[in-house]
């Protein structure tokens, strides 16, 4: 993996953790924190996808 992909993984993980920190602790309902929940799930999904993308495409040869 190149440095750019690792940088994207780290940025996505930091944004996901930031979204978790923004959750209102007094009211944990989905309606109150919809953007925080969706943001954290999507950012962690992006970081997992970027981290495992190299494993799925390891055997494919790059042809241009």
CHARMM-style PDB file with segment names, atoms N, HN, CA, C and O in Angstrom:
ATOM      1  N   UNK     1       0.840  -1.190   0.000  1.00  0.00      PROA
ATOM      2  CA  UNK     1       0.000   0.000   0.000  1.00  0.00      PROA
ATOM      3  C   UNK     1       0.877   1.243   0.000  1.00  0.00      PROA
ATOM      4  O   UNK     1       1.939   1.282   0.622  1.00  0.00      PROA
ATOM      5  N   UNK     2       0.423   2.213  -0.685  1.00  0.00      PROA
ATOM      6  HN  UNK     2      -0.439   2.181  -1.190  1.00  0.00      PROA
ATOM      7  CA  UNK     2       1.214   3.432  -0.732  1.00  0.00      PROA
ATOM      8  C   UNK     2       0.836   4.377   0.412  1.00  0.00      PROA
ATOM      9  O   UNK     2      -0.123   4.138   1.145  1.00  0.00      PROA
ATOM     10  N   UNK     3       1.592   5.425   0.541  1.00  0.00      PROA
ATOM     11  HN  UNK     3       2.372   5.619  -0.055  1.00  0.00      PROA
ATOM     12  CA  UNK     3       1.432   6.352   1.661  1.00  0.00      PROA
ATOM     13  C   UNK     3       0.118   7.112   1.579  1.00  0.00      PROA
ATOM     14  O   UNK     3      -0.435   7.501   2.608  1.00  0.00      PROA
ATOM     15  N   UNK     4      -0.393   7.331   0.363  1.00  0.00      PROA
ATOM     16  HN  UNK     4       0.057   7.015  -0.473  1.00  0.00      PROA
ATOM     17  CA  UNK     4      -1.639   8.077   0.221  1.00  0.00      PROA
ATOM     18  C   UNK     4      -2.823   7.289   0.769  1.00  0.00      PROA
ATOM     19  O   UNK     4      -3.716   7.854   1.400  1.00  0.00      PROA
ATOM     20  N   UNK     5      -2.824   5.986   0.524  1.00  0.00      PROA
ATOM     21  HN  UNK     5      -2.099   5.527   0.011  1.00  0.00      PROA
ATOM     22  CA  UNK     5      -3.914   5.163   1.048  1.00  0.00      PROA
ATOM     23  C   UNK     5      -3.869   5.116   2.573  1.00  0.00      PROA
ATOM     24  O   UNK     5      -4.910   5.184   3.226  1.00  0.00      PROA
ATOM     25  N   UNK     6      -2.669   5.000   3.141  1.00  0.00      PROA
ATOM     26  HN  UNK     6      -1.823   4.945   2.610  1.00  0.00      PROA
ATOM     27  CA  UNK     6      -2.567   5.002   4.600  1.00  0.00      PROA
ATOM     28  C   UNK     6      -2.997   6.343   5.172  1.00  0.00      PROA
ATOM     29  O   UNK     6      -3.607   6.391   6.240  1.00  0.00      PROA
ATOM     30  N   UNK     7      -2.689   7.428   4.480  1.00  0.00      PROA
ATOM     31  HN  UNK     7      -2.194   7.389   3.613  1.00  0.00      PROA
ATOM     32  CA  UNK     7      -3.131   8.745   4.944  1.00  0.00      PROA
ATOM     33  C   UNK     7      -4.648   8.842   4.918  1.00  0.00      PROA
ATOM     34  O   UNK     7      -5.247   9.390   5.844  1.00  0.00      PROA
ATOM     35  N   UNK     8      -5.279   8.318   3.870  1.00  0.00      PROA
ATOM     36  HN  UNK     8      -4.792   7.873   3.118  1.00  0.00      PROA
ATOM     37  CA  UNK     8      -6.743   8.318   3.813  1.00  0.00      PROA
ATOM     38  C   UNK     8      -7.354   7.458   4.908  1.00  0.00      PROA
ATOM     39  O   UNK     8      -8.391   7.813   5.469  1.00  0.00      PROA
ATOM     40  N   UNK     9      -6.720   6.328   5.217  1.00  0.00      PROA
ATOM     41  HN  UNK     9      -5.879   6.040   4.761  1.00  0.00      PROA
ATOM     42  CA  UNK     9      -7.213   5.467   6.293  1.00  0.00      PROA
ATOM     43  C   UNK     9      -7.149   6.199   7.623  1.00  0.00      PROA
ATOM     44  O   UNK     9      -8.099   6.152   8.404  1.00  0.00      PROA
ATOM     45  N   UNK    10      -6.048   6.869   7.886  1.00  0.00      PROA
ATOM     46  HN  UNK    10      -5.276   6.907   7.252  1.00  0.00      PROA
ATOM     47  CA  UNK    10      -5.894   7.588   9.157  1.00  0.00      PROA
ATOM     48  C   UNK    10      -6.876   8.746   9.247  1.00  0.00      PROA
ATOM     49  O   UNK    10      -7.468   8.971  10.302  1.00  0.00      PROA
ATOM     50  N   UNK    11      -7.059   9.485   8.156  1.00  0.00      PROA
ATOM     51  HN  UNK    11      -6.578   9.302   7.298  1.00  0.00      PROA
ATOM     52  CA  UNK    11      -8.006  10.604   8.169  1.00  0.00      PROA
ATOM     53  C   UNK    11      -9.426  10.106   8.383  1.00  0.00      PROA
ATOM     54  O   UNK    11     -10.179  10.704   9.152  1.00  0.00      PROA
ATOM     55  N   UNK    12      -9.806   9.016   7.714  1.00  0.00      PROA
ATOM     56  HN  UNK    12      -9.194   8.530   7.090  1.00  0.00      PROA
ATOM     57  CA  UNK    12     -11.156   8.477   7.880  1.00  0.00      PROA
ATOM     58  C   UNK    12     -11.377   7.977   9.303  1.00  0.00      PROA
ATOM     59  O   UNK    12     -12.462   8.154   9.856  1.00  0.00      PROA
ATOM     60  N   UNK    13     -10.369   7.358   9.897  1.00  0.00      PROA
ATOM     61  HN  UNK    13      -9.488   7.214   9.448  1.00  0.00      PROA
ATOM     62  CA  UNK    13     -10.507   6.891  11.275  1.00  0.00      PROA
ATOM     63  C   UNK    13     -10.627   8.062  12.245  1.00  0.00      PROA
ATOM     64  O   UNK    13     -11.406   7.996  13.196  1.00  0.00      PROA
ATOM     65  N   UNK    14      -9.873   9.122  12.021  1.00  0.00      PROA
ATOM     66  HN  UNK    14      -9.239   9.175  11.249  1.00  0.00      PROA
ATOM     67  CA  UNK    14      -9.958  10.298  12.896  1.00  0.00      PROA
ATOM     68  C   UNK    14     -11.323  10.962  12.779  1.00  0.00      PROA
ATOM     69  O   UNK    14     -11.896  11.387  13.782  1.00  0.00      PROA
ATOM     70  N   UNK    15     -11.846  11.053  11.558  1.00  0.00      PROA
ATOM     71  HN  UNK    15     -11.381  10.708  10.743  1.00  0.00      PROA
ATOM     72  CA  UNK    15     -13.175  11.641  11.378  1.00  0.00      PROA
ATOM     73  C   UNK    15     -14.238  10.767  12.031  1.00  0.00      PROA
ATOM     74  O   UNK    15     -15.183  11.283  12.627  1.00  0.00      PROA
ATOM     75  N   UNK    16     -14.092   9.450  11.925  1.00  0.00      PROA
ATOM     76  HN  UNK    16     -13.325   9.031  11.441  1.00  0.00      PROA
ATOM     77  CA  UNK    16     -15.033   8.545  12.583  1.00  0.00      PROA
ATOM     78  C   UNK    16     -14.996   8.685  14.093  1.00  0.00      PROA
ATOM     79  O   UNK    16     -16.046   8.680  14.737  1.00  0.00      PROA
ATOM     80  N   UNK    17     -13.816   8.809  14.670  1.00  0.00      PROA
ATOM     81  HN  UNK    17     -12.963   8.813  14.147  1.00  0.00      PROA
ATOM     82  CA  UNK    17     -13.695   9.013  16.120  1.00  0.00      PROA
ATOM     83  C   UNK    17     -14.253  10.373  16.507  1.00  0.00      PROA
ATOM     84  O   UNK    17     -14.883  10.507  17.556  1.00  0.00      PROA
ATOM     85  N   UNK    18     -14.030  11.381  15.675  1.00  0.00      PROA
ATOM     86  HN  UNK    18     -13.519  11.272  14.823  1.00  0.00      PROA
ATOM     87  CA  UNK    18     -14.596  12.704  15.944  1.00  0.00      PROA
ATOM     88  C   UNK    18     -16.108  12.690  15.934  1.00  0.00      PROA
ATOM     89  O   UNK    18     -16.742  13.368  16.742  1.00  0.00      PROA
ATOM     90  N   UNK    19     -16.698  11.919  15.020  1.00  0.00      PROA
ATOM     91  HN  UNK    19     -16.184  11.369  14.363  1.00  0.00      PROA
ATOM     92  CA  UNK    19     -18.154  11.809  15.001  1.00  0.00      PROA
ATOM     93  C   UNK    19     -18.674  11.116  16.251  1.00  0.00      PROA
ATOM     94  O   UNK    19     -19.740  11.474  16.752  1.00  0.00      PROA
ATOM     95  N   UNK    20     -17.954  10.146  16.756  1.00  0.00      PROA
ATOM     96  HN  UNK    20     -17.088   9.856  16.349  1.00  0.00      PROA
ATOM     97  CA  UNK    20     -18.368   9.483  17.995  1.00  0.00      PROA
ATOM     98  C   UNK    20     -18.294  10.462  19.161  1.00  0.00      PROA
ATOM     99  O   UNK    20     -19.151  10.442  20.044  1.00  0.00      PROA
ATOM    100  N   UNK    21     -17.271  11.319  19.167  1.00  0.00      PROA
ATOM    101  HN  UNK    21     -16.575  11.335  18.449  1.00  0.00      PROA
ATOM    102  CA  UNK    21     -17.142  12.285  20.258  1.00  0.00      PROA
ATOM    103  C   UNK    21     -18.227  13.351  20.207  1.00  0.00      PROA
ATOM    104  O   UNK    21     -18.529  13.960  21.233  1.00  0.00      PROA
ATOM    105  N   UNK    22     -18.824  13.596  19.036  1.00  0.00      PROA
ATOM    106  HN  UNK    22     -18.578  13.101  18.203  1.00  0.00      PROA
ATOM    107  CA  UNK    22     -19.872  14.605  18.907  1.00  0.00      PROA
ATOM    108  C   UNK    22     -21.258  14.100  19.306  1.00  0.00      PROA
ATOM    109  O   UNK    22     -22.203  14.888  19.350  1.00  0.00      PROA
ATOM    110  N   UNK    23     -21.404  12.807  19.598  1.00  0.00      PROA
ATOM    111  HN  UNK    23     -20.636  12.167  19.562  1.00  0.00      PROA
ATOM    112  CA  UNK    23     -22.710  12.249  19.958  1.00  0.00      PROA
ATOM    113  C   UNK    23     -23.175  12.858  21.273  1.00  0.00      PROA
ATOM    114  O   UNK    23     -22.415  12.967  22.236  1.00  0.00      PROA
ATOM    115  N   UNK    24     -24.441  13.249  21.285  1.00  0.00      PROA
ATOM    116  HN  UNK    24     -25.058  13.161  20.503  1.00  0.00      PROA
ATOM    117  CA  UNK    24     -25.040  13.815  22.492  1.00  0.00      PROA
ATOM    118  C   UNK    24     -25.245  12.696  23.505  1.00  0.00      PROA
ATOM    119  O   UNK    24     -26.035  11.783  23.269  1.00  0.00      PROA
ATOM    120  N   UNK    25     -24.542  12.762  24.625  1.00  0.00      PROA
ATOM    121  HN  UNK    25     -23.900  13.504  24.816  1.00  0.00      PROA
ATOM    122  CA  UNK    25     -24.581  11.679  25.611  1.00  0.00      PROA
ATOM    123  C   UNK    25     -25.884  11.661  26.414  1.00  0.00      PROA
ATOM    124  O   UNK    25     -26.239  10.629  26.984  1.00  0.00      PROA
ATOM    125  N   UNK    26     -26.595  12.783  26.467  1.00  0.00      PROA
ATOM    126  HN  UNK    26     -26.307  13.621  26.004  1.00  0.00      PROA
ATOM    127  CA  UNK    26     -27.836  12.826  27.233  1.00  0.00      PROA
ATOM    128  C   UNK    26     -28.999  12.216  26.472  1.00  0.00      PROA
ATOM    129  O   UNK    26     -29.930  11.693  27.084  1.00  0.00      PROA
ATOM    130  N   UNK    27     -28.964  12.272  25.154  1.00  0.00      PROA
ATOM    131  HN  UNK    27     -28.207  12.697  24.656  1.00  0.00      PROA
ATOM    132  CA  UNK    27     -30.038  11.733  24.337  1.00  0.00      PROA
ATOM    133  C   UNK    27     -29.405  10.922  23.218  1.00  0.00      PROA
ATOM    134  O   UNK    27     -28.935  11.484  22.229  1.00  0.00      PROA
ATOM    135  N   UNK    28     -29.390   9.603  23.371  1.00  0.00      PROA
ATOM    136  HN  UNK    28     -29.772   9.146  24.175  1.00  0.00      PROA
ATOM    137  CA  UNK    28     -28.715   8.735  22.410  1.00  0.00      PROA
ATOM    138  C   UNK    28     -29.650   8.220  21.319  1.00  0.00      PROA
ATOM    139  O   UNK    28     -29.331   7.233  20.658  1.00  0.00      PROA
ATOM    140  N   UNK    29     -30.791   8.864  21.118  1.00  0.00      PROA
ATOM    141  HN  UNK    29     -31.051   9.666  21.655  1.00  0.00      PROA
ATOM    142  CA  UNK    29     -31.733   8.394  20.104  1.00  0.00      PROA
ATOM    143  C   UNK    29     -31.150   8.594  18.708  1.00  0.00      PROA
ATOM    144  O   UNK    29     -30.298   9.454  18.485  1.00  0.00      PROA
ATOM    145  N   UNK    30     -31.631   7.779  17.782  1.00  0.00      PROA
ATOM    146  HN  UNK    30     -32.323   7.080  17.964  1.00  0.00      PROA
ATOM    147  CA  UNK    30     -31.127   7.851  16.411  1.00  0.00      PROA
ATOM    148  C   UNK    30     -31.518   9.164  15.751  1.00  0.00      PROA
ATOM    149  O   UNK    30     -30.749   9.723  14.969  1.00  0.00      PROA
ATOM    150  N   UNK    31     -32.714   9.657  16.066  1.00  0.00      PROA
ATOM    151  HN  UNK    31     -33.338   9.203  16.701  1.00  0.00      PROA
ATOM    152  CA  UNK    31     -33.175  10.901  15.456  1.00  0.00      PROA
ATOM    153  C   UNK    31     -32.336  12.096  15.901  1.00  0.00      PROA
ATOM    154  O   UNK    31     -32.144  13.040  15.135  1.00  0.00      PROA
ATOM    155  N   UNK    32     -31.839  12.057  17.126  1.00  0.00      PROA
ATOM    156  HN  UNK    32     -31.995  11.290  17.748  1.00  0.00      PROA
ATOM    157  CA  UNK    32     -31.056  13.173  17.644  1.00  0.00      PROA
ATOM    158  C   UNK    32     -29.627  13.165  17.106  1.00  0.00      PROA
ATOM    159  O   UNK    32     -29.034  14.225  16.905  1.00  0.00      PROA
ATOM    160  N   UNK    33     -29.081  11.996  16.877  1.00  0.00      PROA
ATOM    161  HN  UNK    33     -29.563  11.135  17.040  1.00  0.00      PROA
ATOM    162  CA  UNK    33     -27.673  11.866  16.480  1.00  0.00      PROA
ATOM    163  C   UNK    33     -27.506  11.188  15.123  1.00  0.00      PROA
ATOM    164  O   UNK    33     -26.532  10.467  14.910  1.00  0.00      PROA
ATOM    165  N   UNK    34     -28.437  11.410  14.210  1.00  0.00      PROA
ATOM    166  HN  UNK    34     -29.229  11.997  14.382  1.00  0.00      PROA
ATOM    167  CA  UNK    34     -28.414  10.680  12.942  1.00  0.00      PROA
ATOM    168  C   UNK    34     -27.143  10.967  12.145  1.00  0.00      PROA
ATOM    169  O   UNK    34     -26.568  10.044  11.569  1.00  0.00      PROA
ATOM    170  N   UNK    35     -26.695  12.204  12.097  1.00  0.00      PROA
ATOM    171  HN  UNK    35     -27.162  12.954  12.565  1.00  0.00      PROA
ATOM    172  CA  UNK    35     -25.509  12.526  11.300  1.00  0.00      PROA
ATOM    173  C   UNK    35     -24.243  11.972  11.941  1.00  0.00      PROA
ATOM    174  O   UNK    35     -23.323  11.561  11.234  1.00  0.00      PROA
ATOM    175  N   UNK    36     -24.186  11.957  13.261  1.00  0.00      PROA
ATOM    176  HN  UNK    36     -24.934  12.291  13.835  1.00  0.00      PROA
ATOM    177  CA  UNK    36     -23.011  11.413  13.938  1.00  0.00      PROA
ATOM    178  C   UNK    36     -22.914   9.907  13.739  1.00  0.00      PROA
ATOM    179  O   UNK    36     -21.833   9.382  13.471  1.00  0.00      PROA
ATOM    180  N   UNK    37     -24.056   9.200  13.871  1.00  0.00      PROA
ATOM    181  HN  UNK    37     -24.934   9.627  14.088  1.00  0.00      PROA
ATOM    182  CA  UNK    37     -24.043   7.753  13.680  1.00  0.00      PROA
ATOM    183  C   UNK    37     -23.679   7.386  12.242  1.00  0.00      PROA
ATOM    184  O   UNK    37     -22.830   6.524  12.013  1.00  0.00      PROA
ATOM    185  N   UNK    38     -24.320   8.038  11.283  1.00  0.00      PROA
ATOM    186  HN  UNK    38     -25.009   8.738  11.470  1.00  0.00      PROA
ATOM    187  CA  UNK    38     -24.042   7.725   9.881  1.00  0.00      PROA
ATOM    188  C   UNK    38     -22.621   8.117   9.488  1.00  0.00      PROA
ATOM    189  O   UNK    38     -21.980   7.417   8.704  1.00  0.00      PROA
ATOM    190  N   UNK    39     -22.127   9.223  10.025  1.00  0.00      PROA
ATOM    191  HN  UNK    39     -22.647   9.791  10.663  1.00  0.00      PROA
ATOM    192  CA  UNK    39     -20.762   9.635   9.726  1.00  0.00      PROA
ATOM    193  C   UNK    39     -19.733   8.675  10.280  1.00  0.00      PROA
ATOM    194  O   UNK    39     -18.757   8.354   9.602  1.00  0.00      PROA
ATOM    195  N   UNK    40     -19.937   8.211  11.507  1.00  0.00      PROA
ATOM    196  HN  UNK    40     -20.730   8.473  12.057  1.00  0.00      PROA
ATOM    197  CA  UNK    40     -18.963   7.295  12.095  1.00  0.00      PROA
ATOM    198  C   UNK    40     -18.986   5.947  11.391  1.00  0.00      PROA
ATOM    199  O   UNK    40     -17.930   5.362  11.151  1.00  0.00      PROA
ATOM    200  N   UNK    41     -20.168   5.444  11.056  1.00  0.00      PROA
ATOM    201  HN  UNK    41     -21.026   5.919  11.251  1.00  0.00      PROA
ATOM    202  CA  UNK    41     -20.248   4.159  10.361  1.00  0.00      PROA
ATOM    203  C   UNK    41     -19.633   4.256   8.969  1.00  0.00      PROA
ATOM    204  O   UNK    41     -18.908   3.356   8.544  1.00  0.00      PROA
ATOM    205  N   UNK    42     -19.919   5.339   8.263  1.00  0.00      PROA
ATOM    206  HN  UNK    42     -20.508   6.070   8.608  1.00  0.00      PROA
ATOM    207  CA  UNK    42     -19.368   5.465   6.907  1.00  0.00      PROA
ATOM    208  C   UNK    42     -17.856   5.674   6.927  1.00  0.00      PROA
ATOM    209  O   UNK    42     -17.157   5.129   6.073  1.00  0.00      PROA
ATOM    210  N   UNK    43     -17.337   6.441   7.871  1.00  0.00      PROA
ATOM    211  HN  UNK    43     -17.904   6.884   8.565  1.00  0.00      PROA
ATOM    212  CA  UNK    43     -15.892   6.666   7.910  1.00  0.00      PROA
ATOM    213  C   UNK    43     -15.142   5.402   8.310  1.00  0.00      PROA
ATOM    214  O   UNK    43     -14.085   5.112   7.750  1.00  0.00      PROA
ATOM    215  N   UNK    44     -15.674   4.640   9.275  1.00  0.00      PROA
ATOM    216  HN  UNK    44     -16.532   4.875   9.730  1.00  0.00      PROA
ATOM    217  CA  UNK    44     -15.014   3.387   9.619  1.00  0.00      PROA
ATOM    218  C   UNK    44     -15.144   2.381   8.481  1.00  0.00      PROA
ATOM    219  O   UNK    44     -14.246   1.568   8.264  1.00  0.00      PROA
ATOM    220  N   UNK    45     -16.265   2.432   7.752  1.00  0.00      PROA
ATOM    221  HN  UNK    45     -16.995   3.093   7.928  1.00  0.00      PROA
ATOM    222  CA  UNK    45     -16.402   1.574   6.581  1.00  0.00      PROA
ATOM    223  C   UNK    45     -15.400   1.917   5.501  1.00  0.00      PROA
ATOM    224  O   UNK    45     -14.833   1.024   4.870  1.00  0.00      PROA
ATOM    225  N   UNK    46     -15.176   3.201   5.283  1.00  0.00      PROA
ATOM    226  HN  UNK    46     -15.636   3.926   5.795  1.00  0.00      PROA
ATOM    227  CA  UNK    46     -14.187   3.638   4.290  1.00  0.00      PROA
ATOM    228  C   UNK    46     -12.791   3.209   4.709  1.00  0.00      PROA
ATOM    229  O   UNK    46     -12.005   2.760   3.875  1.00  0.00      PROA
ATOM    230  N   UNK    47     -12.474   3.342   5.989  1.00  0.00      PROA
ATOM    231  HN  UNK    47     -13.112   3.707   6.667  1.00  0.00      PROA
ATOM    232  CA  UNK    47     -11.128   2.960   6.430  1.00  0.00      PROA
ATOM    233  C   UNK    47     -10.915   1.452   6.325  1.00  0.00      PROA
ATOM    234  O   UNK    47      -9.828   1.007   5.955  1.00  0.00      PROA
ATOM    235  N   UNK    48     -11.942   0.659   6.646  1.00  0.00      PROA
ATOM    236  HN  UNK    48     -12.825   1.020   6.947  1.00  0.00      PROA
ATOM    237  CA  UNK    48     -11.816  -0.798   6.509  1.00  0.00      PROA
ATOM    238  C   UNK    48     -11.720  -1.180   5.039  1.00  0.00      PROA
ATOM    239  O   UNK    48     -10.944  -2.065   4.676  1.00  0.00      PROA
ATOM    240  N   UNK    49     -12.506  -0.516   4.186  1.00  0.00      PROA
ATOM    241  HN  UNK    49     -13.136   0.202   4.481  1.00  0.00      PROA
ATOM    242  CA  UNK    49     -12.468  -0.813   2.752  1.00  0.00      PROA
ATOM    243  C   UNK    49     -11.094  -0.497   2.164  1.00  0.00      PROA
ATOM    244  O   UNK    49     -10.560  -1.281   1.380  1.00  0.00      PROA
ATOM    245  N   UNK    50     -10.526   0.639   2.536  1.00  0.00      PROA
ATOM    246  HN  UNK    50     -10.960   1.276   3.173  1.00  0.00      PROA
ATOM    247  CA  UNK    50      -9.210   1.000   2.010  1.00  0.00      PROA
ATOM    248  C   UNK    50      -8.123   0.074   2.537  1.00  0.00      PROA
ATOM    249  O   UNK    50      -7.166  -0.230   1.824  1.00  0.00      PROA
ATOM    250  N   UNK    51      -8.262  -0.376   3.779  1.00  0.00      PROA
ATOM    251  HN  UNK    51      -9.039  -0.130   4.358  1.00  0.00      PROA
ATOM    252  CA  UNK    51      -7.242  -1.249   4.353  1.00  0.00      PROA
ATOM    253  C   UNK    51      -7.285  -2.644   3.744  1.00  0.00      PROA
ATOM    254  O   UNK    51      -6.243  -3.287   3.610  1.00  0.00      PROA
ATOM    255  N   UNK    52      -8.468  -3.126   3.373  1.00  0.00      PROA
ATOM    256  HN  UNK    52      -9.314  -2.604   3.481  1.00  0.00      PROA
ATOM    257  CA  UNK    52      -8.579  -4.482   2.842  1.00  0.00      PROA
ATOM    258  C   UNK    52      -8.605  -4.527   1.325  1.00  0.00      PROA
ATOM    259  O   UNK    52      -8.647  -5.618   0.756  1.00  0.00      PROA
ATOM    260  N   UNK    53      -8.582  -3.400   0.655  1.00  0.00      PROA
ATOM    261  HN  UNK    53      -8.548  -2.514   1.118  1.00  0.00      PROA
ATOM    262  CA  UNK    53      -8.653  -3.381  -0.802  1.00  0.00      PROA
ATOM    263  C   UNK    53      -7.446  -4.062  -1.431  1.00  0.00      PROA
ATOM    264  O   UNK    53      -7.576  -4.708  -2.471  1.00  0.00      PROA
ATOM    265  N   UNK    54      -6.303  -3.929  -0.832  1.00  0.00      PROA
ATOM    266  HN  UNK    54      -6.197  -3.404   0.013  1.00  0.00      PROA
ATOM    267  CA  UNK    54      -5.095  -4.543  -1.362  1.00  0.00      PROA
ATOM    268  C   UNK    54      -5.168  -6.066  -1.256  1.00  0.00      PROA
ATOM    269  O   UNK    54      -4.608  -6.765  -2.101  1.00  0.00      PROA
ATOM    270  N   UNK    55      -5.840  -6.588  -0.244  1.00  0.00      PROA
ATOM    271  HN  UNK    55      -6.294  -6.020   0.443  1.00  0.00      PROA
ATOM    272  CA  UNK    55      -5.944  -8.032  -0.081  1.00  0.00      PROA
ATOM    273  C   UNK    55      -6.822  -8.652  -1.157  1.00  0.00      PROA
ATOM    274  O   UNK    55      -6.540  -9.754  -1.627  1.00  0.00      PROA
ATOM    275  N   UNK    56      -7.889  -7.954  -1.556  1.00  0.00      PROA
ATOM    276  HN  UNK    56      -8.119  -7.058  -1.175  1.00  0.00      PROA
ATOM    277  CA  UNK    56      -8.806  -8.500  -2.549  1.00  0.00      PROA
ATOM    278  C   UNK    56      -8.213  -8.470  -3.951  1.00  0.00      PROA
ATOM    279  O   UNK    56      -8.496  -9.357  -4.756  1.00  0.00      PROA
ATOM    280  N   UNK    57      -7.410  -7.484  -4.252  1.00  0.00      PROA
ATOM    281  HN  UNK    57      -7.180  -6.763  -3.598  1.00  0.00      PROA
ATOM    282  CA  UNK    57      -6.878  -7.304  -5.593  1.00  0.00      PROA
ATOM    283  C   UNK    57      -5.403  -7.679  -5.692  1.00  0.00      PROA
ATOM    284  O   UNK    57      -4.690  -7.182  -6.564  1.00  0.00      PROA
ATOM    285  N   UNK    58      -4.952  -8.544  -4.813  1.00  0.00      PROA
ATOM    286  HN  UNK    58      -5.531  -8.948  -4.104  1.00  0.00      PROA
ATOM    287  CA  UNK    58      -3.537  -8.890  -4.803  1.00  0.00      PROA
ATOM    288  C   UNK    58      -3.153  -9.722  -6.032  1.00  0.00      PROA
ATOM    289  O   UNK    58      -2.057  -9.554  -6.568  1.00  0.00      PROA
ATOM    290  N   UNK    59      -4.037 -10.611  -6.483  1.00  0.00      PROA
ATOM    291  HN  UNK    59      -4.927 -10.747  -6.049  1.00  0.00      PROA
ATOM    292  CA  UNK    59      -3.687 -11.510  -7.578  1.00  0.00      PROA
ATOM    293  C   UNK    59      -3.967 -10.919  -8.954  1.00  0.00      PROA
ATOM    294  O   UNK    59      -3.536 -11.481  -9.961  1.00  0.00      PROA
ATOM    295  N   UNK    60      -4.668  -9.816  -9.016  1.00  0.00      PROA
ATOM    296  HN  UNK    60      -5.018  -9.359  -8.198  1.00  0.00      PROA
ATOM    297  CA  UNK    60      -4.964  -9.213 -10.308  1.00  0.00      PROA
ATOM    298  C   UNK    60      -3.744  -8.441 -10.814  1.00  0.00      PROA
ATOM    299  O   UNK    60      -3.103  -7.703 -10.066  1.00  0.00      PROA
ATOM    300  N   UNK    61      -3.442  -8.627 -12.081  1.00  0.00      PROA
ATOM    301  HN  UNK    61      -3.962  -9.227 -12.689  1.00  0.00      PROA
ATOM    302  CA  UNK    61      -2.322  -7.895 -12.671  1.00  0.00      PROA
ATOM    303  C   UNK    61      -2.825  -6.564 -13.191  1.00  0.00      PROA
ATOM    304  O   UNK    61      -3.920  -6.474 -13.747  1.00  0.00      PROA
ATOM    305  N   UNK    62      -2.032  -5.546 -13.009  1.00  0.00      PROA
ATOM    306  HN  UNK    62      -1.143  -5.619 -12.557  1.00  0.00      PROA
ATOM    307  CA  UNK    62      -2.400  -4.220 -13.484  1.00  0.00      PROA
ATOM    308  C   UNK    62      -2.043  -4.108 -14.959  1.00  0.00      PROA
ATOM    309  O   UNK    62      -0.884  -4.258 -15.346  1.00  0.00      PROA
ATOM    310  N   UNK    63      -3.048  -3.843 -15.767  1.00  0.00      PROA
ATOM    311  HN  UNK    63      -3.990  -3.721 -15.453  1.00  0.00      PROA
ATOM    312  CA  UNK    63      -2.800  -3.653 -17.193  1.00  0.00      PROA
ATOM    313  C   UNK    63      -3.462  -2.362 -17.634  1.00  0.00      PROA
ATOM    314  O   UNK    63      -4.618  -2.098 -17.305  1.00  0.00      PROA
ATOM    315  N   UNK    64      -2.733  -1.577 -18.368  1.00  0.00      PROA
ATOM    316  HN  UNK    64      -1.794  -1.792 -18.636  1.00  0.00      PROA
ATOM    317  CA  UNK    64      -3.261  -0.301 -18.828  1.00  0.00      PROA
ATOM    318  C   UNK    64      -3.500  -0.359 -20.319  1.00  0.00      PROA
ATOM    319  OT1 UNK    64      -3.948   0.623 -20.912  1.00  0.00      PROA
TER     320      UNK     64
END
